[in-house]
């Protein structure tokens, strides 16, 4: 029985393209949110944006770890 929690030893070109897209979406979202963290004056909004930065950063790192 296949375990779906494990990354296969071979990743297809299509999978690699999709992982690249996922990484780029998260990286760009992280960059944009980080920009607004620096621009926003309201501390509540700043805190929410920082959480958004952290979430997207974790996701981008997770994708990179799959490719290791």
N, C-alpha and C positions, 0 to 999 in steps of 0.2 A: 504494500500500500504506500502511495506517495505521500510524503509529508509536505504540506503546502507552506510551512513556516521556514523551510530551508531554501536557500538560493541554489539553483542548479549550477553545476560546474561549467556549463556552456550557456552563454547568453546569445541569442540570435541577433542579427542586425536590427530587426524590427524592435526587439526588446531594448536594445542599446539606444535606438532612436527615441523610444518612449521614455526611458530613464533620463536621457539627456533633456528631453522636454520637461519632465517633472522637475529636474534639478534647476533648469532655467526659470521655470515659473516661480519656484520657491526663492531662488536667488534674487530675482527681480522684485518680487513682493517684499522681501527682506530689505532690499536697498531703498525702495520707495517708502516703506514704513519707517525706516531708520532716518530718512531725510525729514519726514514730518515730525518725528520725535524731537529733532533739533529745532524745528520751526514753531511748534505749538507752545502756547503759553499755559494753557489749562493743565494742571497736574493730573487730573483724572483721565483726560484724553491722552496725555503723555504716557501714563501708566498702561493704558489699554494698548496703545501703539507699541510700547516696549514689549508687552506680552506677545503681540503679533510678530514682532521682529524675532523674538525667541522661538516661537513655534515654527516659523518658516526656516530659521537657521537650523533647528533640529531636523526638520524634514530634508533639507539640502544635505546635511551631514549624513543622514541615514542613507540617502541615495549614493553618496560617495562611498560609504562603507560597503554597499552591495558590490561596487565595482573593484574593491580591493582584492 
